[in-house]
Amino acid sequence: MNYNEIISSIYTKIKSEDNIGDLANYIPELAKVNPEKFGVHLSILKGEKIGMGDYQEKFSIQSIAKVFSLCMAFEMLGEKIWDRMGVEPSGTAFNSLVQLEKEKGIPRNPFINAGALVICDILISHLKNPMGEFLDFVRFISGNPQLNYSPTIANSEKASGYLNNALCYFIKSYGNIHNNPTDVLDFYFHLCSLEMSCEELSGAFMFLANEGMKSENNQVILSKSQTKRINALMQTCGLYDESGEFAFKIGLPGKSGVGGGIIAIYPKQYSIAVWSPFLNTKGNSHRAIKFLEQFTTRTQLSIF
């Protein structure tokens, strides 16, 4: 299959069309991003790598980082992790307070903000230097020792993160946050500020396409069973309350972030990252979803 020709033709077509949506302006720094940025990078398990557009430019990966933190916590705790959160789609916005009261502080899944805050709390409880060790983990799986947080974006999120503060303290009131909420929130804001390019993202996610092993040397990151569960959660919960639509249109496990990035996995085949900052009403990149829908249609490759 000529992936290069397929990616090039889809990219060119979408680039020529109207770019619609809105920036994540509730985070002041993300409101400054050029909405015309558009990058794609495909990493194939057999070794081929294809990039198009702004695929080497770093951007704030935001909630895509929640997959990395979940992987760390899952590897540490195993199945006990599900005592503190569920695995069901939320059906509500990623920052909703509604379900937490009904379900007594147990987040519906680890990818909504409430669930990611509990994951941060778990990592703080089990690591001596959570922010440093998390960054080391992402550097390790990406193969890039230069990856880093953006202090500017982290501070911007902290200054405007009233709803995340409310979520954290609300969960704390039910006893499902064990550490100081200020520490948990600080870790969370830094985690979301991590900056990566499409090329780095698709490379970092290759272990989830390779049964939990680094593609270069088959070093085990997660067990096959854990990898299956992470991919299942990405499939059902990775795009918040647009996850069903994403499964219907694209048919791959995926994870989005309000920085405009989306990562998608085809197990045993490839990892593909797309970035375009304009978001739809669900908080997911308009162009990235459009690209991935056309990509899986043209290649006729999905998990279904």
DRENTORDREN-581014 format. One record per residue (C-alpha): residue number from 1; x, y, z; residue in three letters. Coordinates in steps of 0.05 Angstrom, whole numbers, padded with zeros to 5 digits. Example, Ala and Ser with C-alpha at 12.3 -4.5 7.8 and 13.67 -1.06 7.14 Angstrom:
// DRENTORDREN-581014
<node><seq>1</seq><east>00246</east><north>-00090</north><up>00156</up><type>ALA</type></node>
<node><seq>2</seq><east>00273</east><north>-00021</north><up>00143</up><type>SER</type></node>
***
This chain:
// DRENTORDREN-581014
<node><seq>1</seq><east>00000</east><north>00000</north><up>00000</up><type>MET</type></node>
<node><seq>2</seq><east>00026</east><north>00069</north><up>-00019</up><type>ASN</type></node>
<node><seq>3</seq><east>00016</east><north>00105</north><up>00048</up><type>TYR</type></node>
<node><seq>4</seq><east>00056</east><north>00165</north><up>00024</up><type>ASN</type></node>
<node><seq>5</seq><east>00010</east><north>00178</north><up>-00034</up><type>GLU</type></node>
<node><seq>6</seq><east>-00052</east><north>00167</north><up>00008</up><type>ILE</type></node>
<node><seq>7</seq><east>-00029</east><north>00215</north><up>00063</up><type>ILE</type></node>
<node><seq>8</seq><east>-00006</east><north>00267</north><up>00013</up><type>SER</type></node>
<node><seq>9</seq><east>-00072</east><north>00268</north><up>-00025</up><type>SER</type></node>
<node><seq>10</seq><east>-00116</east><north>00270</north><up>00037</up><type>ILE</type></node>
<node><seq>11</seq><east>-00073</east><north>00324</north><up>00069</up><type>TYR</type></node>
<node><seq>12</seq><east>-00074</east><north>00367</north><up>00007</up><type>THR</type></node>
<node><seq>13</seq><east>-00149</east><north>00361</north><up>-00001</up><type>LYS</type></node>
<node><seq>14</seq><east>-00164</east><north>00378</north><up>00072</up><type>ILE</type></node>
<node><seq>15</seq><east>-00114</east><north>00435</north><up>00072</up><type>LYS</type></node>
<node><seq>16</seq><east>-00151</east><north>00467</north><up>00013</up><type>SER</type></node>
<node><seq>17</seq><east>-00218</east><north>00465</north><up>00049</up><type>GLU</type></node>
<node><seq>18</seq><east>-00246</east><north>00514</north><up>00100</up><type>ASP</type></node>
<node><seq>19</seq><east>-00213</east><north>00507</north><up>00168</up><type>ASN</type></node>
<node><seq>20</seq><east>-00269</east><north>00512</north><up>00219</up><type>ILE</type></node>
<node><seq>21</seq><east>-00274</east><north>00509</north><up>00294</up><type>GLY</type></node>
<node><seq>22</seq><east>-00247</east><north>00546</north><up>00354</up><type>ASP</type></node>
<node><seq>23</seq><east>-00182</east><north>00547</north><up>00394</up><type>LEU</type></node>
<node><seq>24</seq><east>-00183</east><north>00524</north><up>00466</up><type>ALA</type></node>
<node><seq>25</seq><east>-00187</east><north>00596</north><up>00489</up><type>ASN</type></node>
<node><seq>26</seq><east>-00204</east><north>00578</north><up>00561</up><type>TYR</type></node>
<node><seq>27</seq><east>-00130</east><north>00563</north><up>00568</up><type>ILE</type></node>
<node><seq>28</seq><east>-00100</east><north>00631</north><up>00550</up><type>PRO</type></node>
<node><seq>29</seq><east>-00035</east><north>00604</north><up>00521</up><type>GLU</type></node>
<node><seq>30</seq><east>-00071</east><north>00556</north><up>00474</up><type>LEU</type></node>
<node><seq>31</seq><east>-00112</east><north>00615</north><up>00448</up><type>ALA</type></node>
<node><seq>32</seq><east>-00047</east><north>00642</north><up>00418</up><type>LYS</type></node>
<node><seq>33</seq><east>-00032</east><north>00582</north><up>00373</up><type>VAL</type></node>
<node><seq>34</seq><east>-00035</east><north>00591</north><up>00298</up><type>ASN</type></node>
<node><seq>35</seq><east>-00100</east><north>00554</north><up>00277</up><type>PRO</type></node>
<node><seq>36</seq><east>-00071</east><north>00540</north><up>00207</up><type>GLU</type></node>
<node><seq>37</seq><east>-00019</east><north>00492</north><up>00234</up><type>LYS</type></node>
<node><seq>38</seq><east>-00031</east><north>00422</north><up>00207</up><type>PHE</type></node>
<node><seq>39</seq><east>00014</east><north>00362</north><up>00214</up><type>GLY</type></node>
<node><seq>40</seq><east>00010</east><north>00286</north><up>00205</up><type>VAL</type></node>
<node><seq>41</seq><east>00059</east><north>00231</north><up>00221</up><type>HIS</type></node>
<node><seq>42</seq><east>00052</east><north>00156</north><up>00210</up><type>LEU</type></node>
<node><seq>43</seq><east>00098</east><north>00106</north><up>00243</up><type>SER</type></node>
<node><seq>44</seq><east>00092</east><north>00035</north><up>00215</up><type>ILE</type></node>
<node><seq>45</seq><east>00113</east><north>-00024</north><up>00257</up><type>LEU</type></node>
<node><seq>46</seq><east>00156</east><north>-00051</north><up>00201</up><type>LYS</type></node>
<node><seq>47</seq><east>00198</east><north>00012</north><up>00201</up><type>GLY</type></node>
<node><seq>48</seq><east>00169</east><north>00061</north><up>00150</up><type>GLU</type></node>
<node><seq>49</seq><east>00157</east><north>00133</north><up>00175</up><type>LYS</type></node>
<node><seq>50</seq><east>00118</east><north>00185</north><up>00136</up><type>ILE</type></node>
<node><seq>51</seq><east>00108</east><north>00258</north><up>00156</up><type>GLY</type></node>
<node><seq>52</seq><east>00069</east><north>00315</north><up>00123</up><type>MET</type></node>
<node><seq>53</seq><east>00060</east><north>00388</north><up>00139</up><type>GLY</type></node>
<node><seq>54</seq><east>00078</east><north>00413</north><up>00209</up><type>ASP</type></node>
<node><seq>55</seq><east>00094</east><north>00343</north><up>00235</up><type>TYR</type></node>
<node><seq>56</seq><east>00159</east><north>00363</north><up>00268</up><type>GLN</type></node>
<node><seq>57</seq><east>00132</east><north>00424</north><up>00305</up><type>GLU</type></node>
<node><seq>58</seq><east>00120</east><north>00414</north><up>00379</up><type>LYS</type></node>
<node><seq>59</seq><east>00051</east><north>00429</north><up>00409</up><type>PHE</type></node>
<node><seq>60</seq><east>00017</east><north>00420</north><up>00476</up><type>SER</type></node>
<node><seq>61</seq><east>-00009</east><north>00348</north><up>00476</up><type>ILE</type></node>
<node><seq>62</seq><east>-00056</east><north>00362</north><up>00534</up><type>GLN</type></node>
<node><seq>63</seq><east>-00101</east><north>00302</north><up>00549</up><type>SER</type></node>
<node><seq>64</seq><east>-00062</east><north>00255</north><up>00504</up><type>ILE</type></node>
<node><seq>65</seq><east>-00012</east><north>00253</north><up>00562</up><type>ALA</type></node>
<node><seq>66</seq><east>-00066</east><north>00218</north><up>00604</up><type>LYS</type></node>
<node><seq>67</seq><east>-00050</east><north>00154</north><up>00566</up><type>VAL</type></node>
<node><seq>68</seq><east>00022</east><north>00157</north><up>00589</up><type>PHE</type></node>
<node><seq>69</seq><east>00004</east><north>00169</north><up>00662</up><type>SER</type></node>
<node><seq>70</seq><east>-00048</east><north>00114</north><up>00660</up><type>LEU</type></node>
<node><seq>71</seq><east>00004</east><north>00065</north><up>00632</up><type>CYS</type></node>
<node><seq>72</seq><east>00051</east><north>00082</north><up>00689</up><type>MET</type></node>
<node><seq>73</seq><east>-00002</east><north>00074</north><up>00743</up><type>ALA</type></node>
<node><seq>74</seq><east>-00030</east><north>00010</north><up>00711</up><type>PHE</type></node>
<node><seq>75</seq><east>00039</east><north>-00022</north><up>00709</up><type>GLU</type></node>
<node><seq>76</seq><east>00048</east><north>-00005</north><up>00783</up><type>MET</type></node>
<node><seq>77</seq><east>-00019</east><north>-00026</north><up>00811</up><type>LEU</type></node>
<node><seq>78</seq><east>-00046</east><north>-00076</north><up>00761</up><type>GLY</type></node>
<node><seq>79</seq><east>-00121</east><north>-00090</north><up>00767</up><type>GLU</type></node>
<node><seq>80</seq><east>-00126</east><north>-00055</north><up>00834</up><type>LYS</type></node>
<node><seq>81</seq><east>-00127</east><north>00011</north><up>00796</up><type>ILE</type></node>
<node><seq>82</seq><east>-00200</east><north>-00001</north><up>00777</up><type>TRP</type></node>
<node><seq>83</seq><east>-00220</east><north>00003</north><up>00850</up><type>ASP</type></node>
<node><seq>84</seq><east>-00213</east><north>00078</north><up>00844</up><type>ARG</type></node>
<node><seq>85</seq><east>-00244</east><north>00091</north><up>00775</up><type>MET</type></node>
<node><seq>86</seq><east>-00288</east><north>00059</north><up>00723</up><type>GLY</type></node>
<node><seq>87</seq><east>-00278</east><north>00039</north><up>00651</up><type>VAL</type></node>
<node><seq>88</seq><east>-00343</east><north>00064</north><up>00620</up><type>GLU</type></node>
<node><seq>89</seq><east>-00353</east><north>00121</north><up>00571</up><type>PRO</type></node>
<node><seq>90</seq><east>-00377</east><north>00183</north><up>00607</up><type>SER</type></node>
<node><seq>91</seq><east>-00428</east><north>00210</north><up>00557</up><type>GLY</type></node>
<node><seq>92</seq><east>-00414</east><north>00279</north><up>00586</up><type>THR</type></node>
<node><seq>93</seq><east>-00361</east><north>00333</north><up>00576</up><type>ALA</type></node>
<node><seq>94</seq><east>-00290</east><north>00316</north><up>00597</up><type>PHE</type></node>
<node><seq>95</seq><east>-00293</east><north>00367</north><up>00655</up><type>ASN</type></node>
<node><seq>96</seq><east>-00363</east><north>00351</north><up>00680</up><type>SER</type></node>
<node><seq>97</seq><east>-00379</east><north>00349</north><up>00754</up><type>LEU</type></node>
<node><seq>98</seq><east>-00446</east><north>00316</north><up>00745</up><type>VAL</type></node>
<node><seq>99</seq><east>-00428</east><north>00242</north><up>00750</up><type>GLN</type></node>
<node><seq>100</seq><east>-00380</east><north>00250</north><up>00808</up><type>LEU</type></node>
<node><seq>101</seq><east>-00434</east><north>00266</north><up>00858</up><type>GLU</type></node>
<node><seq>102</seq><east>-00479</east><north>00210</north><up>00835</up><type>LYS</type></node>
<node><seq>103</seq><east>-00421</east><north>00160</north><up>00835</up><type>GLU</type></node>
<node><seq>104</seq><east>-00391</east><north>00185</north><up>00901</up><type>LYS</type></node>
<node><seq>105</seq><east>-00324</east><north>00210</north><up>00875</up><type>GLY</type></node>
<node><seq>106</seq><east>-00308</east><north>00151</north><up>00830</up><type>ILE</type></node>
<node><seq>107</seq><east>-00292</east><north>00178</north><up>00760</up><type>PRO</type></node>
<node><seq>108</seq><east>-00326</east><north>00142</north><up>00702</up><type>ARG</type></node>
<node><seq>109</seq><east>-00259</east><north>00129</north><up>00667</up><type>ASN</type></node>
<node><seq>110</seq><east>-00186</east><north>00150</north><up>00670</up><type>PRO</type></node>
<node><seq>111</seq><east>-00188</east><north>00197</north><up>00610</up><type>PHE</type></node>
<node><seq>112</seq><east>-00238</east><north>00248</north><up>00634</up><type>ILE</type></node>
<node><seq>113</seq><east>-00206</east><north>00302</north><up>00677</up><type>ASN</type></node>
<node><seq>114</seq><east>-00231</east><north>00272</north><up>00742</up><type>ALA</type></node>
<node><seq>115</seq><east>-00202</east><north>00204</north><up>00725</up><type>GLY</type></node>
<node><seq>116</seq><east>-00135</east><north>00235</north><up>00705</up><type>ALA</type></node>
<node><seq>117</seq><east>-00132</east><north>00272</north><up>00771</up><type>LEU</type></node>
<node><seq>118</seq><east>-00140</east><north>00206</north><up>00809</up><type>VAL</type></node>
<node><seq>119</seq><east>-00084</east><north>00176</north><up>00766</up><type>ILE</type></node>
<node><seq>120</seq><east>-00040</east><north>00235</north><up>00784</up><type>CYS</type></node>
<node><seq>121</seq><east>-00056</east><north>00222</north><up>00858</up><type>ASP</type></node>
<node><seq>122</seq><east>-00036</east><north>00149</north><up>00850</up><type>ILE</type></node>
<node><seq>123</seq><east>00031</east><north>00168</north><up>00818</up><type>LEU</type></node>
<node><seq>124</seq><east>00045</east><north>00219</north><up>00873</up><type>ILE</type></node>
<node><seq>125</seq><east>00033</east><north>00164</north><up>00925</up><type>SER</type></node>
<node><seq>126</seq><east>00080</east><north>00115</north><up>00891</up><type>HIS</type></node>
<node><seq>127</seq><east>00137</east><north>00158</north><up>00863</up><type>LEU</type></node>
<node><seq>128</seq><east>00190</east><north>00198</north><up>00899</up><type>LYS</type></node>
<node><seq>129</seq><east>00193</east><north>00250</north><up>00843</up><type>ASN</type></node>
<node><seq>130</seq><east>00127</east><north>00244</north><up>00804</up><type>PRO</type></node>
<node><seq>131</seq><east>00138</east><north>00300</north><up>00753</up><type>MET</type></node>
<node><seq>132</seq><east>00210</east><north>00279</north><up>00740</up><type>GLY</type></node>
<node><seq>133</seq><east>00196</east><north>00205</north><up>00736</up><type>GLU</type></node>
<node><seq>134</seq><east>00135</east><north>00215</north><up>00691</up><type>PHE</type></node>
<node><seq>135</seq><east>00177</east><north>00257</north><up>00644</up><type>LEU</type></node>
<node><seq>136</seq><east>00232</east><north>00204</north><up>00645</up><type>ASP</type></node>
<node><seq>137</seq><east>00180</east><north>00152</north><up>00625</up><type>PHE</type></node>
<node><seq>138</seq><east>00155</east><north>00192</north><up>00565</up><type>VAL</type></node>
<node><seq>139</seq><east>00226</east><north>00208</north><up>00544</up><type>ARG</type></node>
<node><seq>140</seq><east>00242</east><north>00133</north><up>00548</up><type>PHE</type></node>
<node><seq>141</seq><east>00184</east><north>00109</north><up>00506</up><type>ILE</type></node>
<node><seq>142</seq><east>00193</east><north>00165</north><up>00455</up><type>SER</type></node>
<node><seq>143</seq><east>00268</east><north>00156</north><up>00451</up><type>GLY</type></node>
<node><seq>144</seq><east>00277</east><north>00232</north><up>00459</up><type>ASN</type></node>
<node><seq>145</seq><east>00313</east><north>00254</north><up>00522</up><type>PRO</type></node>
<node><seq>146</seq><east>00298</east><north>00327</north><up>00505</up><type>GLN</type></node>
<node><seq>147</seq><east>00222</east><north>00325</north><up>00515</up><type>LEU</type></node>
<node><seq>148</seq><east>00197</east><north>00373</north><up>00568</up><type>ASN</type></node>
<node><seq>149</seq><east>00139</east><north>00408</north><up>00600</up><type>TYR</type></node>
<node><seq>150</seq><east>00120</east><north>00478</north><up>00581</up><type>SER</type></node>
<node><seq>151</seq><east>00122</east><north>00522</north><up>00644</up><type>PRO</type></node>
<node><seq>152</seq><east>00084</east><north>00576</north><up>00607</up><type>THR</type></node>
<node><seq>153</seq><east>00026</east><north>00530</north><up>00589</up><type>ILE</type></node>
<node><seq>154</seq><east>00026</east><north>00497</north><up>00658</up><type>ALA</type></node>
<node><seq>155</seq><east>00021</east><north>00565</north><up>00692</up><type>ASN</type></node>
<node><seq>156</seq><east>-00033</east><north>00587</north><up>00643</up><type>SER</type></node>
<node><seq>157</seq><east>-00074</east><north>00525</north><up>00660</up><type>GLU</type></node>
<node><seq>158</seq><east>-00062</east><north>00535</north><up>00734</up><type>LYS</type></node>
<node><seq>159</seq><east>-00085</east><north>00607</north><up>00731</up><type>ALA</type></node>
<node><seq>160</seq><east>-00149</east><north>00589</north><up>00694</up><type>SER</type></node>
<node><seq>161</seq><east>-00163</east><north>00519</north><up>00720</up><type>GLY</type></node>
<node><seq>162</seq><east>-00221</east><north>00534</north><up>00767</up><type>TYR</type></node>
<node><seq>163</seq><east>-00262</east><north>00475</north><up>00744</up><type>LEU</type></node>
<node><seq>164</seq><east>-00204</east><north>00426</north><up>00752</up><type>ASN</type></node>
<node><seq>165</seq><east>-00194</east><north>00453</north><up>00821</up><type>ASN</type></node>
<node><seq>166</seq><east>-00267</east><north>00440</north><up>00836</up><type>ALA</type></node>
<node><seq>167</seq><east>-00262</east><north>00369</north><up>00809</up><type>LEU</type></node>
<node><seq>168</seq><east>-00201</east><north>00353</north><up>00851</up><type>CYS</type></node>
<node><seq>169</seq><east>-00229</east><north>00380</north><up>00916</up><type>TYR</type></node>
<node><seq>170</seq><east>-00296</east><north>00347</north><up>00903</up><type>PHE</type></node>
<node><seq>171</seq><east>-00262</east><north>00279</north><up>00894</up><type>ILE</type></node>
<node><seq>172</seq><east>-00221</east><north>00293</north><up>00956</up><type>LYS</type></node>
<node><seq>173</seq><east>-00286</east><north>00302</north><up>00995</up><type>SER</type></node>
<node><seq>174</seq><east>-00304</east><north>00230</north><up>00978</up><type>TYR</type></node>
<node><seq>175</seq><east>-00235</east><north>00204</north><up>00999</up><type>GLY</type></node>
<node><seq>176</seq><east>-00212</east><north>00185</north><up>00929</up><type>ASN</type></node>
<node><seq>177</seq><east>-00155</east><north>00236</north><up>00928</up><type>ILE</type></node>
<node><seq>178</seq><east>-00105</east><north>00216</north><up>00981</up><type>HIS</type></node>
<node><seq>179</seq><east>-00053</east><north>00271</north><up>00974</up><type>ASN</type></node>
<node><seq>180</seq><east>-00056</east><north>00347</north><up>00979</up><type>ASN</type></node>
<node><seq>181</seq><east>-00101</east><north>00371</north><up>00922</up><type>PRO</type></node>
<node><seq>182</seq><east>-00052</east><north>00428</north><up>00908</up><type>THR</type></node>
<node><seq>183</seq><east>00003</east><north>00378</north><up>00893</up><type>ASP</type></node>
<node><seq>184</seq><east>-00044</east><north>00335</north><up>00851</up><type>VAL</type></node>
<node><seq>185</seq><east>-00067</east><north>00395</north><up>00810</up><type>LEU</type></node>
<node><seq>186</seq><east>00004</east><north>00420</north><up>00799</up><type>ASP</type></node>
<node><seq>187</seq><east>00025</east><north>00352</north><up>00772</up><type>PHE</type></node>
<node><seq>188</seq><east>-00037</east><north>00349</north><up>00729</up><type>TYR</type></node>
<node><seq>189</seq><east>-00026</east><north>00418</north><up>00698</up><type>PHE</type></node>
<node><seq>190</seq><east>00047</east><north>00400</north><up>00682</up><type>HIS</type></node>
<node><seq>191</seq><east>00028</east><north>00333</north><up>00653</up><type>LEU</type></node>
<node><seq>192</seq><east>-00021</east><north>00367</north><up>00605</up><type>CYS</type></node>
<node><seq>193</seq><east>00031</east><north>00419</north><up>00585</up><type>SER</type></node>
<node><seq>194</seq><east>00079</east><north>00366</north><up>00556</up><type>LEU</type></node>
<node><seq>195</seq><east>00101</east><north>00387</north><up>00487</up><type>GLU</type></node>
<node><seq>196</seq><east>00112</east><north>00338</north><up>00430</up><type>MET</type></node>
<node><seq>197</seq><east>00110</east><north>00336</north><up>00355</up><type>SER</type></node>
<node><seq>198</seq><east>00067</east><north>00289</north><up>00312</up><type>CYS</type></node>
<node><seq>199</seq><east>00131</east><north>00252</north><up>00296</up><type>GLU</type></node>
<node><seq>200</seq><east>00148</east><north>00243</north><up>00370</up><type>GLU</type></node>
<node><seq>201</seq><east>00077</east><north>00225</north><up>00389</up><type>LEU</type></node>
<node><seq>202</seq><east>00068</east><north>00171</north><up>00337</up><type>SER</type></node>
<node><seq>203</seq><east>00136</east><north>00141</north><up>00357</up><type>GLY</type></node>
<node><seq>204</seq><east>00119</east><north>00144</north><up>00432</up><type>ALA</type></node>
<node><seq>205</seq><east>00054</east><north>00106</north><up>00421</up><type>PHE</type></node>
<node><seq>206</seq><east>00085</east><north>00050</north><up>00380</up><type>MET</type></node>
<node><seq>207</seq><east>00089</east><north>00004</north><up>00441</up><type>PHE</type></node>
<node><seq>208</seq><east>00013</east><north>00003</north><up>00443</up><type>LEU</type></node>
<node><seq>209</seq><east>00013</east><north>-00021</north><up>00370</up><type>ALA</type></node>
<node><seq>210</seq><east>00066</east><north>-00073</north><up>00388</up><type>ASN</type></node>
<node><seq>211</seq><east>00032</east><north>-00112</north><up>00444</up><type>GLU</type></node>
<node><seq>212</seq><east>00064</east><north>-00069</north><up>00498</up><type>GLY</type></node>
<node><seq>213</seq><east>00136</east><north>-00072</north><up>00473</up><type>MET</type></node>
<node><seq>214</seq><east>00182</east><north>-00018</north><up>00446</up><type>LYS</type></node>
<node><seq>215</seq><east>00185</east><north>-00029</north><up>00371</up><type>SER</type></node>
<node><seq>216</seq><east>00261</east><north>-00020</north><up>00366</up><type>GLU</type></node>
<node><seq>217</seq><east>00282</east><north>-00075</north><up>00415</up><type>ASN</type></node>
<node><seq>218</seq><east>00218</east><north>-00109</north><up>00440</up><type>ASN</type></node>
<node><seq>219</seq><east>00231</east><north>-00084</north><up>00511</up><type>GLN</type></node>
<node><seq>220</seq><east>00167</east><north>-00095</north><up>00551</up><type>VAL</type></node>
<node><seq>221</seq><east>00130</east><north>-00032</north><up>00575</up><type>ILE</type></node>
<node><seq>222</seq><east>00063</east><north>-00065</north><up>00590</up><type>LEU</type></node>
<node><seq>223</seq><east>00038</east><north>-00137</north><up>00587</up><type>SER</type></node>
<node><seq>224</seq><east>-00004</east><north>-00158</north><up>00527</up><type>LYS</type></node>
<node><seq>225</seq><east>-00065</east><north>-00160</north><up>00572</up><type>SER</type></node>
<node><seq>226</seq><east>-00053</east><north>-00089</north><up>00598</up><type>GLN</type></node>
<node><seq>227</seq><east>-00039</east><north>-00064</north><up>00528</up><type>THR</type></node>
<node><seq>228</seq><east>-00106</east><north>-00093</north><up>00505</up><type>LYS</type></node>
<node><seq>229</seq><east>-00142</east><north>-00057</north><up>00561</up><type>ARG</type></node>
<node><seq>230</seq><east>-00108</east><north>00010</north><up>00547</up><type>ILE</type></node>
<node><seq>231</seq><east>-00127</east><north>00005</north><up>00473</up><type>ASN</type></node>
<node><seq>232</seq><east>-00198</east><north>-00014</north><up>00492</up><type>ALA</type></node>
<node><seq>233</seq><east>-00204</east><north>00047</north><up>00536</up><type>LEU</type></node>
<node><seq>234</seq><east>-00177</east><north>00091</north><up>00481</up><type>MET</type></node>
<node><seq>235</seq><east>-00229</east><north>00061</north><up>00434</up><type>GLN</type></node>
<node><seq>236</seq><east>-00288</east><north>00072</north><up>00481</up><type>THR</type></node>
<node><seq>237</seq><east>-00267</east><north>00134</north><up>00521</up><type>CYS</type></node>
<node><seq>238</seq><east>-00209</east><north>00168</north><up>00485</up><type>GLY</type></node>
<node><seq>239</seq><east>-00248</east><north>00224</north><up>00452</up><type>LEU</type></node>
<node><seq>240</seq><east>-00295</east><north>00240</north><up>00510</up><type>TYR</type></node>
<node><seq>241</seq><east>-00368</east><north>00245</north><up>00489</up><type>ASP</type></node>
<node><seq>242</seq><east>-00348</east><north>00239</north><up>00416</up><type>GLU</type></node>
<node><seq>243</seq><east>-00317</east><north>00170</north><up>00427</up><type>SER</type></node>
<node><seq>244</seq><east>-00375</east><north>00133</north><up>00396</up><type>GLY</type></node>
<node><seq>245</seq><east>-00374</east><north>00177</north><up>00334</up><type>GLU</type></node>
<node><seq>246</seq><east>-00298</east><north>00167</north><up>00329</up><type>PHE</type></node>
<node><seq>247</seq><east>-00306</east><north>00092</north><up>00333</up><type>ALA</type></node>
<node><seq>248</seq><east>-00362</east><north>00094</north><up>00281</up><type>PHE</type></node>
<node><seq>249</seq><east>-00324</east><north>00138</north><up>00231</up><type>LYS</type></node>
<node><seq>250</seq><east>-00251</east><north>00118</north><up>00243</up><type>ILE</type></node>
<node><seq>251</seq><east>-00252</east><north>00050</north><up>00277</up><type>GLY</type></node>
<node><seq>252</seq><east>-00186</east><north>00056</north><up>00314</up><type>LEU</type></node>
<node><seq>253</seq><east>-00167</east><north>00066</north><up>00387</up><type>PRO</type></node>
<node><seq>254</seq><east>-00151</east><north>00140</north><up>00395</up><type>GLY</type></node>
<node><seq>255</seq><east>-00137</east><north>00196</north><up>00444</up><type>LYS</type></node>
<node><seq>256</seq><east>-00147</east><north>00270</north><up>00434</up><type>SER</type></node>
<node><seq>257</seq><east>-00124</east><north>00333</north><up>00469</up><type>GLY</type></node>
<node><seq>258</seq><east>-00150</east><north>00404</north><up>00467</up><type>VAL</type></node>
<node><seq>259</seq><east>-00084</east><north>00426</north><up>00439</up><type>GLY</type></node>
<node><seq>260</seq><east>-00111</east><north>00398</north><up>00373</up><type>GLY</type></node>
<node><seq>261</seq><east>-00074</east><north>00332</north><up>00371</up><type>GLY</type></node>
<node><seq>262</seq><east>-00103</east><north>00263</north><up>00361</up><type>ILE</type></node>
<node><seq>263</seq><east>-00064</east><north>00197</north><up>00364</up><type>ILE</type></node>
<node><seq>264</seq><east>-00094</east><north>00133</north><up>00335</up><type>ALA</type></node>
<node><seq>265</seq><east>-00069</east><north>00061</north><up>00339</up><type>ILE</type></node>
<node><seq>266</seq><east>-00077</east><north>00003</north><up>00292</up><type>TYR</type></node>
<node><seq>267</seq><east>-00053</east><north>-00056</north><up>00334</up><type>PRO</type></node>
<node><seq>268</seq><east>00005</east><north>-00095</north><up>00303</up><type>LYS</type></node>
<node><seq>269</seq><east>00007</east><north>-00045</north><up>00245</up><type>GLN</type></node>
<node><seq>270</seq><east>00018</east><north>00029</north><up>00259</up><type>TYR</type></node>
<node><seq>271</seq><east>00011</east><north>00091</north><up>00302</up><type>SER</type></node>
<node><seq>272</seq><east>-00012</east><north>00157</north><up>00270</up><type>ILE</type></node>
<node><seq>273</seq><east>-00013</east><north>00227</north><up>00300</up><type>ALA</type></node>
<node><seq>274</seq><east>-00049</east><north>00287</north><up>00271</up><type>VAL</type></node>
<node><seq>275</seq><east>-00048</east><north>00358</north><up>00296</up><type>TRP</type></node>
<node><seq>276</seq><east>-00092</east><north>00417</north><up>00277</up><type>SER</type></node>
<node><seq>277</seq><east>-00111</east><north>00468</north><up>00332</up><type>PRO</type></node>
<node><seq>278</seq><east>-00183</east><north>00486</north><up>00313</up><type>PHE</type></node>
<node><seq>279</seq><east>-00231</east><north>00445</north><up>00355</up><type>LEU</type></node>
<node><seq>280</seq><east>-00303</east><north>00423</north><up>00344</up><type>ASN</type></node>
<node><seq>281</seq><east>-00357</east><north>00432</north><up>00396</up><type>THR</type></node>
<node><seq>282</seq><east>-00335</east><north>00367</north><up>00432</up><type>LYS</type></node>
<node><seq>283</seq><east>-00264</east><north>00394</north><up>00441</up><type>GLY</type></node>
<node><seq>284</seq><east>-00232</east><north>00350</north><up>00388</up><type>ASN</type></node>
<node><seq>285</seq><east>-00192</east><north>00373</north><up>00327</up><type>SER</type></node>
<node><seq>286</seq><east>-00237</east><north>00384</north><up>00267</up><type>HIS</type></node>
<node><seq>287</seq><east>-00184</east><north>00371</north><up>00214</up><type>ARG</type></node>
<node><seq>288</seq><east>-00152</east><north>00313</north><up>00251</up><type>ALA</type></node>
<node><seq>289</seq><east>-00217</east><north>00274</north><up>00255</up><type>ILE</type></node>
<node><seq>290</seq><east>-00231</east><north>00290</north><up>00182</up><type>LYS</type></node>
<node><seq>291</seq><east>-00162</east><north>00266</north><up>00162</up><type>PHE</type></node>
<node><seq>292</seq><east>-00166</east><north>00201</north><up>00202</up><type>LEU</type></node>
<node><seq>293</seq><east>-00236</east><north>00185</north><up>00175</up><type>GLU</type></node>
<node><seq>294</seq><east>-00211</east><north>00192</north><up>00103</up><type>GLN</type></node>
<node><seq>295</seq><east>-00146</east><north>00155</north><up>00119</up><type>PHE</type></node>
<node><seq>296</seq><east>-00181</east><north>00092</north><up>00147</up><type>THR</type></node>
<node><seq>297</seq><east>-00232</east><north>00096</north><up>00089</up><type>THR</type></node>
<node><seq>298</seq><east>-00177</east><north>00099</north><up>00036</up><type>ARG</type></node>
<node><seq>299</seq><east>-00134</east><north>00045</north><up>00068</up><type>THR</type></node>
<node><seq>300</seq><east>-00194</east><north>00002</north><up>00087</up><type>GLN</type></node>
<node><seq>301</seq><east>-00158</east><north>-00013</north><up>00152</up><type>LEU</type></node>
<node><seq>302</seq><east>-00193</east><north>-00010</north><up>00220</up><type>SER</type></node>
<node><seq>303</seq><east>-00200</east><north>-00057</north><up>00278</up><type>ILE</type></node>
<node><seq>304</seq><east>-00271</east><north>-00075</north><up>00255</up><type>PHE</type></node>
***
